[in-house]
Amino acid sequence: MTSIGKFLVLANLFLSVTLLSWAVSLFANQVPWLNRTTSDGQTIQGKLTQLQEEISGISKTISETSQIYGRRWDDLLAQEAYRRRRNEFYQDHLNRARRGDPVGGGVFREFQLVGGIGPLINIGEPGTVVNDTNERPLRGLKDIQDELDRSLADAATHRQKIRQFRTDHEKTSAEIRDLDLRIQAEHTIFKNLQDEEKYLSSLQVNWDQELRVLLIRKGQLERQLKLYEQSTE
């Protein structure tokens, strides 16, 4: 007998012992698949019955879980719809705060929800309009920004006008100073003329007095001349 034959015989013997041990183990530990009744009349459930009860329990659990899942899915859809409504509400108020509202104000003082929900705005009740310092509805940010831009543009225009007015004022002030100098010169000339007039008036009085004296003297001389002519005839 060769070594290969001896090896095959030993392998066959080992495999036979292994299969025999497996068969004995299966027979000794066989699974009771079917229900059986003991000698004292008790019924022992088989493995199939236990598996069927387990399947029934799992099916019931699956059904209950499906119902819970369905209810929670409906709650989730309702919460998502509510979230979308609140999101649209917030977005609308945010747009009003940004762009303004032609009907009313742009900023509102909202009412909060009660009942321990938290600091959430009650979208079911309208809020009061927030007024500015002039007791008028506070406008949106875009309206205020546009007004500020217009004010800045007007301020630039006004600054240009102010510069032009200052230039005109300086020019007018220079003309006024020149006119003041001319007026002072004219006052000086007028005062000199008044003084000259006073001086000439006093001379006029003297000349008039002298003229009257000369006329009187002329009359006297003419009378004496006539008397002399009469006496010589």
Buried (B, 14 or more C-beta within 10 A) or exposed (E): EEEEEEEEEEEEEEEEEEEEEEEEEEEEEEEEEEEEEEEEEEEEBBEEBEEEEEEEEEEEEEEEEEEEEEEEEEEEEEEEEEEEEEEEBEEEBEBBBEBBBEEEBBBBEBBEBEEEEEEEBBBEEEBEBEEEEEEEBBBBBBBBEEEEEEEEEEEEEEEEEEEEEEEEEEEEEEEEEEEEEEEEEEEEEEEEEEEEEEEEEEEEEEEEEEEEEEEEEEEEEEEEEEEEEEEEE
